[in-house]
């Protein structure tokens, strides 16, 4: 048996702030609908590994993936121990997505986050330390799977070299094509795609709020990636130009969303996890999208 993400999954931040009973019910429904994986972020909500365990327990078939577990919030031994525990308890169903957010303007109530140097050597050293961790708990039958949050060429190369593959976030289809070229044909490419099931005027309002939170965030890895793809100051200002919005976010009806997901597959993605932008837990949208997306 080996891990099977399927072609299409769900990516969400919407579990944070909702009661765990509601989250478990939503996860169980996603399992029944046939999605291949649930991806979720880690911010100021639940601990990523704890929430992964709860989601795995609430479901029977799909893969639960962290998108991402923050390396600056856990030392490598703690991360490796959690990874091994979940991989043993839920064979072929837990995927550890690793990345990091360390900001110069970190809110003071979080306390200091240590500086570990430049991203590439930091992530490489972190992976080395995870692999060296002297763990005593039983190893799973199959080695745990990992992916890296990767945008730039060197991090994409590291993802292909050291892990199952890459999980690019906040990227247009053009990035998917470039990532596939850099990583080669064998590495997993699991791409997040933001979507809005709304009319264009309402969609642009939601899209600008979403983009503003990333395009000018610190550190500026999202902005730097967009500039590598040819977007400039005019695109990044005032919540994003129409060109940037249309490149990063798919909106309209179900077929419009399916078209964008298909474009990622055509560009080389193995798996696309769809993030519905909504002011609520988007269970209605997940239901509406499932038949079209799962046919791709």
BALOBA-1460 file (C-alpha; in Angstrom, 3 decimals):
// residues 296
<rec num="1" residu="x" x="0.000" y="0.000" z="0.000"/>
<rec num="2" residu="x" x="1.276" y="3.527" z="-0.753"/>
<rec num="3" residu="x" x="-0.019" y="7.020" z="-0.150"/>
<rec num="4" residu="x" x="-2.612" y="8.198" z="-2.675"/>
<rec num="5" residu="x" x="-3.462" y="11.901" z="-2.652"/>
<rec num="6" residu="x" x="-5.797" y="11.602" z="-5.587"/>
<rec num="7" residu="x" x="-5.903" y="14.341" z="-8.171"/>
<rec num="8" residu="x" x="-7.882" y="16.908" z="-6.193"/>
<rec num="9" residu="x" x="-7.954" y="17.876" z="-2.532"/>
<rec num="10" residu="x" x="-9.205" y="20.677" z="-0.323"/>
<rec num="11" residu="x" x="-7.003" y="23.351" z="1.286"/>
<rec num="12" residu="x" x="-8.431" y="25.421" z="4.133"/>
<rec num="13" residu="x" x="-7.757" y="27.835" z="6.966"/>
<rec num="14" residu="x" x="-11.463" y="27.722" z="7.832"/>
<rec num="15" residu="x" x="-11.086" y="25.038" z="10.511"/>
<rec num="16" residu="x" x="-9.450" y="27.570" z="12.839"/>
<rec num="17" residu="x" x="-12.041" y="29.339" z="14.960"/>
<rec num="18" residu="x" x="-14.667" y="26.609" z="14.533"/>
<rec num="19" residu="x" x="-15.546" y="24.058" z="17.234"/>
<rec num="20" residu="x" x="-13.729" y="20.774" z="16.759"/>
<rec num="21" residu="x" x="-17.013" y="18.865" z="16.520"/>
<rec num="22" residu="x" x="-17.939" y="20.976" z="13.473"/>
<rec num="23" residu="x" x="-14.482" y="20.449" z="11.975"/>
<rec num="24" residu="x" x="-14.690" y="16.686" z="12.419"/>
<rec num="25" residu="x" x="-18.103" y="16.588" z="10.728"/>
<rec num="26" residu="x" x="-16.790" y="18.674" z="7.817"/>
<rec num="27" residu="x" x="-13.765" y="16.407" z="7.416"/>
<rec num="28" residu="x" x="-15.953" y="13.307" z="7.424"/>
<rec num="29" residu="x" x="-18.118" y="14.827" z="4.693"/>
<rec num="30" residu="x" x="-15.053" y="15.653" z="2.576"/>
<rec num="31" residu="x" x="-14.043" y="12.014" z="2.925"/>
<rec num="32" residu="x" x="-17.486" y="10.869" z="1.770"/>
<rec num="33" residu="x" x="-17.493" y="13.330" z="-1.151"/>
<rec num="34" residu="x" x="-14.364" y="11.667" z="-2.501"/>
<rec num="35" residu="x" x="-11.689" y="14.339" z="-2.170"/>
<rec num="36" residu="x" x="-8.221" y="12.836" z="-2.021"/>
<rec num="37" residu="x" x="-6.745" y="15.004" z="0.713"/>
<rec num="38" residu="x" x="-7.382" y="17.726" z="3.268"/>
<rec num="39" residu="x" x="-4.666" y="20.368" z="3.533"/>
<rec num="40" residu="x" x="-4.747" y="23.008" z="6.239"/>
<rec num="41" residu="x" x="-2.542" y="25.875" z="7.321"/>
<rec num="42" residu="x" x="-0.981" y="26.645" z="10.663"/>
<rec num="43" residu="x" x="-1.259" y="30.160" z="12.013"/>
<rec num="44" residu="x" x="-2.687" y="31.248" z="15.337"/>
<rec num="45" residu="x" x="-5.181" y="28.389" z="15.490"/>
<rec num="46" residu="x" x="-4.714" y="24.755" z="16.439"/>
<rec num="47" residu="x" x="-1.354" y="23.048" z="16.555"/>
<rec num="48" residu="x" x="-0.830" y="21.436" z="13.143"/>
<rec num="49" residu="x" x="0.134" y="17.951" z="14.301"/>
<rec num="50" residu="x" x="-2.610" y="17.778" z="16.920"/>
<rec num="51" residu="x" x="-5.234" y="18.873" z="14.412"/>
<rec num="52" residu="x" x="-3.901" y="16.361" z="11.885"/>
<rec num="53" residu="x" x="-4.447" y="13.575" z="14.419"/>
<rec num="54" residu="x" x="-8.028" y="14.703" z="15.046"/>
<rec num="55" residu="x" x="-8.791" y="14.922" z="11.316"/>
<rec num="56" residu="x" x="-7.276" y="11.508" z="10.664"/>
<rec num="57" residu="x" x="-9.408" y="10.043" z="13.440"/>
<rec num="58" residu="x" x="-12.544" y="11.658" z="11.960"/>
<rec num="59" residu="x" x="-11.961" y="10.208" z="8.478"/>
<rec num="60" residu="x" x="-11.364" y="6.776" z="7.009"/>
<rec num="61" residu="x" x="-9.768" y="7.124" z="3.586"/>
<rec num="62" residu="x" x="-8.347" y="10.494" z="2.587"/>
<rec num="63" residu="x" x="-4.865" y="11.865" z="3.273"/>
<rec num="64" residu="x" x="-4.445" y="14.625" z="5.852"/>
<rec num="65" residu="x" x="-1.644" y="17.025" z="4.951"/>
<rec num="66" residu="x" x="-0.156" y="19.987" z="6.786"/>
<rec num="67" residu="x" x="0.196" y="22.962" z="4.503"/>
<rec num="68" residu="x" x="2.439" y="23.738" z="6.339"/>
<rec num="69" residu="x" x="3.721" y="22.767" z="9.785"/>
<rec num="70" residu="x" x="5.987" y="25.659" z="10.780"/>
<rec num="71" residu="x" x="9.605" y="24.651" z="11.399"/>
<rec num="72" residu="x" x="10.168" y="27.770" z="13.501"/>
<rec num="73" residu="x" x="7.596" y="26.607" z="16.057"/>
<rec num="74" residu="x" x="9.095" y="23.131" z="16.685"/>
<rec num="75" residu="x" x="12.563" y="21.740" z="17.030"/>
<rec num="76" residu="x" x="13.420" y="18.952" z="14.555"/>
<rec num="77" residu="x" x="13.156" y="16.127" z="17.100"/>
<rec num="78" residu="x" x="9.645" y="17.196" z="18.091"/>
<rec num="79" residu="x" x="8.607" y="17.414" z="14.443"/>
<rec num="80" residu="x" x="10.130" y="14.035" z="13.594"/>
<rec num="81" residu="x" x="8.494" y="12.364" z="16.597"/>
<rec num="82" residu="x" x="5.070" y="13.724" z="15.664"/>
<rec num="83" residu="x" x="5.530" y="12.716" z="12.037"/>
<rec num="84" residu="x" x="6.497" y="9.173" z="12.978"/>
<rec num="85" residu="x" x="3.645" y="8.830" z="15.476"/>
<rec num="86" residu="x" x="0.982" y="9.847" z="12.959"/>
<rec num="87" residu="x" x="2.499" y="7.779" z="10.155"/>
<rec num="88" residu="x" x="2.488" y="4.709" z="12.384"/>
<rec num="89" residu="x" x="-1.049" y="5.259" z="13.683"/>
<rec num="90" residu="x" x="-2.555" y="6.092" z="10.266"/>
<rec num="91" residu="x" x="-0.530" y="4.252" z="7.612"/>
<rec num="92" residu="x" x="-0.210" y="6.076" z="4.273"/>
<rec num="93" residu="x" x="-2.612" y="8.818" z="5.339"/>
<rec num="94" residu="x" x="-0.471" y="11.537" z="6.933"/>
<rec num="95" residu="x" x="1.613" y="13.867" z="4.784"/>
<rec num="96" residu="x" x="3.912" y="16.319" z="6.555"/>
<rec num="97" residu="x" x="4.228" y="19.594" z="4.683"/>
<rec num="98" residu="x" x="7.124" y="21.630" z="6.074"/>
<rec num="99" residu="x" x="7.898" y="25.308" z="5.779"/>
<rec num="100" residu="x" x="8.510" y="28.366" z="7.871"/>
<rec num="101" residu="x" x="7.307" y="31.839" z="8.580"/>
<rec num="102" residu="x" x="9.676" y="34.001" z="10.598"/>
<rec num="103" residu="x" x="8.829" y="37.672" z="10.372"/>
<rec num="104" residu="x" x="10.678" y="40.842" z="11.304"/>
<rec num="105" residu="x" x="7.447" y="42.310" z="12.699"/>
<rec num="106" residu="x" x="6.472" y="39.259" z="14.773"/>
<rec num="107" residu="x" x="3.701" y="40.178" z="17.246"/>
<rec num="108" residu="x" x="5.379" y="40.662" z="20.643"/>
<rec num="109" residu="x" x="2.888" y="38.457" z="22.481"/>
<rec num="110" residu="x" x="4.261" y="35.454" z="20.567"/>
<rec num="111" residu="x" x="7.704" y="35.908" z="22.075"/>
<rec num="112" residu="x" x="10.978" y="35.830" z="20.170"/>
<rec num="113" residu="x" x="11.414" y="33.519" z="17.198"/>
<rec num="114" residu="x" x="15.097" y="32.730" z="16.661"/>
<rec num="115" residu="x" x="16.871" y="33.732" z="13.493"/>
<rec num="116" residu="x" x="18.203" y="30.693" z="11.662"/>
<rec num="117" residu="x" x="19.809" y="32.322" z="8.650"/>
<rec num="118" residu="x" x="18.895" y="32.058" z="4.993"/>
<rec num="119" residu="x" x="15.928" y="29.832" z="4.053"/>
<rec num="120" residu="x" x="17.674" y="27.201" z="1.925"/>
<rec num="121" residu="x" x="20.445" y="26.173" z="4.367"/>
<rec num="122" residu="x" x="17.977" y="26.470" z="7.241"/>
<rec num="123" residu="x" x="15.528" y="24.010" z="5.696"/>
<rec num="124" residu="x" x="18.327" y="21.667" z="4.617"/>
<rec num="125" residu="x" x="19.765" y="21.639" z="8.141"/>
<rec num="126" residu="x" x="16.306" y="21.092" z="9.616"/>
<rec num="127" residu="x" x="15.745" y="18.049" z="7.392"/>
<rec num="128" residu="x" x="19.167" y="16.719" z="8.357"/>
<rec num="129" residu="x" x="18.314" y="17.099" z="12.035"/>
<rec num="130" residu="x" x="14.949" y="15.353" z="11.585"/>
<rec num="131" residu="x" x="16.676" y="12.430" z="9.884"/>
<rec num="132" residu="x" x="19.224" y="12.160" z="12.714"/>
<rec num="133" residu="x" x="16.646" y="12.321" z="15.510"/>
<rec num="134" residu="x" x="17.239" y="9.367" z="17.904"/>
<rec num="135" residu="x" x="13.594" y="8.339" z="18.195"/>
<rec num="136" residu="x" x="12.535" y="5.351" z="20.289"/>
<rec num="137" residu="x" x="8.902" y="5.071" z="19.226"/>
<rec num="138" residu="x" x="8.213" y="2.346" z="16.637"/>
<rec num="139" residu="x" x="8.848" y="3.250" z="13.033"/>
<rec num="140" residu="x" x="5.896" y="2.975" z="10.633"/>
<rec num="141" residu="x" x="5.894" y="0.175" z="8.076"/>
<rec num="142" residu="x" x="6.566" y="2.690" z="5.294"/>
<rec num="143" residu="x" x="8.838" y="5.742" z="5.726"/>
<rec num="144" residu="x" x="6.788" y="8.907" z="6.373"/>
<rec num="145" residu="x" x="6.170" y="11.199" z="3.414"/>
<rec num="146" residu="x" x="7.226" y="14.856" z="3.449"/>
<rec num="147" residu="x" x="6.856" y="17.809" z="1.099"/>
<rec num="148" residu="x" x="8.304" y="21.302" z="1.270"/>
<rec num="149" residu="x" x="6.587" y="24.632" z="0.851"/>
<rec num="150" residu="x" x="8.650" y="25.735" z="-2.145"/>
<rec num="151" residu="x" x="8.448" y="28.692" z="-4.516"/>
<rec num="152" residu="x" x="11.900" y="29.649" z="-5.774"/>
<rec num="153" residu="x" x="14.086" y="27.473" z="-8.001"/>
<rec num="154" residu="x" x="16.568" y="26.427" z="-5.320"/>
<rec num="155" residu="x" x="13.865" y="25.429" z="-2.795"/>
<rec num="156" residu="x" x="12.051" y="23.488" z="-5.525"/>
<rec num="157" residu="x" x="15.305" y="21.671" z="-6.275"/>
<rec num="158" residu="x" x="15.738" y="20.875" z="-2.576"/>
<rec num="159" residu="x" x="12.156" y="19.571" z="-2.392"/>
<rec num="160" residu="x" x="12.821" y="17.198" z="-5.285"/>
<rec num="161" residu="x" x="16.181" y="16.141" z="-3.823"/>
<rec num="162" residu="x" x="15.223" y="15.557" z="-0.196"/>
<rec num="163" residu="x" x="11.456" y="14.983" z="0.012"/>
<rec num="164" residu="x" x="8.503" y="13.536" z="-1.895"/>
<rec num="165" residu="x" x="8.030" y="16.876" z="-3.602"/>
<rec num="166" residu="x" x="6.761" y="20.438" z="-3.301"/>
<rec num="167" residu="x" x="3.635" y="22.215" z="-2.126"/>
<rec num="168" residu="x" x="3.572" y="25.650" z="-3.810"/>
<rec num="169" residu="x" x="1.038" y="28.095" z="-2.375"/>
<rec num="170" residu="x" x="-0.283" y="31.381" z="-3.822"/>
<rec num="171" residu="x" x="0.939" y="30.678" z="-7.339"/>
<rec num="172" residu="x" x="-0.420" y="31.038" z="-10.888"/>
<rec num="173" residu="x" x="-0.416" y="28.299" z="-13.494"/>
<rec num="174" residu="x" x="2.803" y="29.689" z="-14.967"/>
<rec num="175" residu="x" x="4.606" y="28.809" z="-11.734"/>
<rec num="176" residu="x" x="3.344" y="25.230" z="-11.941"/>
<rec num="177" residu="x" x="4.942" y="24.844" z="-15.369"/>
<rec num="178" residu="x" x="8.237" y="26.297" z="-14.142"/>
<rec num="179" residu="x" x="8.204" y="24.129" z="-11.021"/>
<rec num="180" residu="x" x="7.698" y="20.967" z="-13.046"/>
<rec num="181" residu="x" x="10.604" y="21.881" z="-15.300"/>
<rec num="182" residu="x" x="12.881" y="22.531" z="-12.312"/>
<rec num="183" residu="x" x="11.871" y="19.449" z="-10.304"/>
<rec num="184" residu="x" x="11.811" y="16.944" z="-13.119"/>
<rec num="185" residu="x" x="9.146" y="14.367" z="-13.908"/>
<rec num="186" residu="x" x="9.241" y="12.229" z="-10.758"/>
<rec num="187" residu="x" x="8.812" y="14.619" z="-7.811"/>
<rec num="188" residu="x" x="5.315" y="15.266" z="-6.479"/>
<rec num="189" residu="x" x="3.910" y="18.695" z="-7.342"/>
<rec num="190" residu="x" x="0.903" y="19.462" z="-5.131"/>
<rec num="191" residu="x" x="-0.355" y="22.980" z="-5.889"/>
<rec num="192" residu="x" x="-2.762" y="25.149" z="-3.897"/>
<rec num="193" residu="x" x="-5.352" y="27.061" z="-5.937"/>
<rec num="194" residu="x" x="-7.590" y="29.733" z="-4.390"/>
<rec num="195" residu="x" x="-11.138" y="29.843" z="-5.781"/>
<rec num="196" residu="x" x="-14.317" y="31.869" z="-5.275"/>
<rec num="197" residu="x" x="-17.797" y="30.704" z="-6.269"/>
<rec num="198" residu="x" x="-19.176" y="34.212" z="-6.694"/>
<rec num="199" residu="x" x="-20.094" y="36.752" z="-9.382"/>
<rec num="200" residu="x" x="-17.108" y="38.812" z="-10.616"/>
<rec num="201" residu="x" x="-17.733" y="42.003" z="-8.595"/>
<rec num="202" residu="x" x="-18.063" y="40.139" z="-5.298"/>
<rec num="203" residu="x" x="-15.202" y="37.822" z="-6.230"/>
<rec num="204" residu="x" x="-12.816" y="40.724" z="-6.818"/>
<rec num="205" residu="x" x="-13.668" y="42.168" z="-3.395"/>
<rec num="206" residu="x" x="-12.867" y="38.874" z="-1.661"/>
<rec num="207" residu="x" x="-9.813" y="38.319" z="-3.832"/>
<rec num="208" residu="x" x="-8.228" y="41.670" z="-3.023"/>
<rec num="209" residu="x" x="-8.591" y="41.054" z="0.698"/>
<rec num="210" residu="x" x="-6.940" y="37.655" z="0.329"/>
<rec num="211" residu="x" x="-4.091" y="38.872" z="-1.870"/>
<rec num="212" residu="x" x="-3.287" y="41.869" z="0.328"/>
<rec num="213" residu="x" x="-2.431" y="39.521" z="3.173"/>
<rec num="214" residu="x" x="0.291" y="37.791" z="1.162"/>
<rec num="215" residu="x" x="1.632" y="40.020" z="-1.600"/>
<rec num="216" residu="x" x="3.204" y="42.527" z="0.793"/>
<rec num="217" residu="x" x="3.753" y="40.295" z="3.817"/>
<rec num="218" residu="x" x="7.117" y="39.885" z="5.556"/>
<rec num="219" residu="x" x="9.302" y="38.034" z="4.815"/>
<rec num="220" residu="x" x="8.628" y="38.856" z="1.164"/>
<rec num="221" residu="x" x="8.949" y="35.389" z="-0.369"/>
<rec num="222" residu="x" x="5.470" y="35.578" z="-1.919"/>
<rec num="223" residu="x" x="6.188" y="39.006" z="-3.420"/>
<rec num="224" residu="x" x="9.617" y="37.891" z="-4.644"/>
<rec num="225" residu="x" x="8.065" y="34.884" z="-6.348"/>
<rec num="226" residu="x" x="5.472" y="37.025" z="-8.103"/>
<rec num="227" residu="x" x="8.188" y="39.407" z="-9.310"/>
<rec num="228" residu="x" x="10.127" y="36.447" z="-10.737"/>
<rec num="229" residu="x" x="6.989" y="35.659" z="-12.725"/>
<rec num="230" residu="x" x="6.848" y="39.148" z="-14.211"/>
<rec num="231" residu="x" x="4.476" y="40.998" z="-11.872"/>
<rec num="232" residu="x" x="5.554" y="44.516" z="-10.907"/>
<rec num="233" residu="x" x="4.790" y="47.358" z="-8.518"/>
<rec num="234" residu="x" x="1.505" y="48.230" z="-10.220"/>
<rec num="235" residu="x" x="0.306" y="44.636" z="-9.891"/>
<rec num="236" residu="x" x="1.181" y="44.420" z="-6.191"/>
<rec num="237" residu="x" x="-0.258" y="47.756" z="-5.056"/>
<rec num="238" residu="x" x="-3.746" y="48.411" z="-3.656"/>
<rec num="239" residu="x" x="-4.775" y="44.797" z="-3.157"/>
<rec num="240" residu="x" x="-3.521" y="43.658" z="-6.539"/>
<rec num="241" residu="x" x="-4.174" y="44.489" z="-10.171"/>
<rec num="242" residu="x" x="-6.886" y="42.721" z="-12.129"/>
<rec num="243" residu="x" x="-4.111" y="40.822" z="-13.927"/>
<rec num="244" residu="x" x="-2.711" y="39.536" z="-10.640"/>
<rec num="245" residu="x" x="-6.140" y="38.645" z="-9.264"/>
<rec num="246" residu="x" x="-7.055" y="36.665" z="-12.343"/>
<rec num="247" residu="x" x="-3.701" y="34.841" z="-12.330"/>
<rec num="248" residu="x" x="-3.869" y="33.796" z="-8.681"/>
<rec num="249" residu="x" x="-7.572" y="33.209" z="-8.081"/>
<rec num="250" residu="x" x="-10.203" y="31.361" z="-10.098"/>
<rec num="251" residu="x" x="-13.758" y="32.625" z="-9.763"/>
<rec num="252" residu="x" x="-17.156" y="32.164" z="-11.331"/>
<rec num="253" residu="x" x="-19.161" y="28.942" z="-11.538"/>
<rec num="254" residu="x" x="-18.095" y="25.344" z="-11.008"/>
<rec num="255" residu="x" x="-16.931" y="24.934" z="-14.599"/>
<rec num="256" residu="x" x="-14.762" y="28.059" z="-14.348"/>
<rec num="257" residu="x" x="-13.068" y="26.563" z="-11.300"/>
<rec num="258" residu="x" x="-12.629" y="23.192" z="-12.981"/>
<rec num="259" residu="x" x="-11.038" y="24.891" z="-15.992"/>
<rec num="260" residu="x" x="-8.337" y="26.476" z="-13.816"/>
<rec num="261" residu="x" x="-7.615" y="23.215" z="-12.008"/>
<rec num="262" residu="x" x="-7.289" y="21.476" z="-15.378"/>
<rec num="263" residu="x" x="-4.787" y="24.143" z="-16.452"/>
<rec num="264" residu="x" x="-2.581" y="23.254" z="-13.472"/>
<rec num="265" residu="x" x="-2.704" y="19.582" z="-14.477"/>
<rec num="266" residu="x" x="-1.822" y="20.484" z="-18.042"/>
<rec num="267" residu="x" x="1.143" y="22.504" z="-16.698"/>
<rec num="268" residu="x" x="2.490" y="19.513" z="-14.760"/>
<rec num="269" residu="x" x="0.734" y="19.373" z="-11.376"/>
<rec num="270" residu="x" x="0.084" y="15.930" z="-9.888"/>
<rec num="271" residu="x" x="-2.396" y="17.172" z="-7.295"/>
<rec num="272" residu="x" x="-4.334" y="20.423" z="-6.890"/>
<rec num="273" residu="x" x="-5.791" y="21.388" z="-3.519"/>
<rec num="274" residu="x" x="-8.570" y="23.937" z="-3.874"/>
<rec num="275" residu="x" x="-8.902" y="26.681" z="-1.276"/>
<rec num="276" residu="x" x="-12.415" y="28.149" z="-1.286"/>
<rec num="277" residu="x" x="-12.300" y="31.766" z="-0.127"/>
<rec num="278" residu="x" x="-15.370" y="32.340" z="1.978"/>
<rec num="279" residu="x" x="-16.438" y="34.122" z="5.120"/>
<rec num="280" residu="x" x="-17.693" y="30.856" z="6.595"/>
<rec num="281" residu="x" x="-16.793" y="27.180" z="6.616"/>
<rec num="282" residu="x" x="-17.319" y="26.490" z="2.885"/>
<rec num="283" residu="x" x="-19.152" y="23.164" z="3.120"/>
<rec num="284" residu="x" x="-21.700" y="24.219" z="0.487"/>
<rec num="285" residu="x" x="-18.978" y="25.118" z="-1.992"/>
<rec num="286" residu="x" x="-17.075" y="21.874" z="-1.332"/>
<rec num="287" residu="x" x="-20.253" y="19.932" z="-2.158"/>
<rec num="288" residu="x" x="-20.927" y="21.925" z="-5.325"/>
<rec num="289" residu="x" x="-17.363" y="21.565" z="-6.593"/>
<rec num="290" residu="x" x="-16.850" y="17.866" z="-5.873"/>
<rec num="291" residu="x" x="-18.599" y="16.285" z="-8.908"/>
<rec num="292" residu="x" x="-16.792" y="18.432" z="-11.499"/>
<rec num="293" residu="x" x="-13.375" y="18.449" z="-9.831"/>
<rec num="294" residu="x" x="-13.249" y="14.755" z="-9.069"/>
<rec num="295" residu="x" x="-13.862" y="13.946" z="-12.733"/>
<rec num="296" residu="x" x="-10.649" y="15.710" z="-13.791"/>
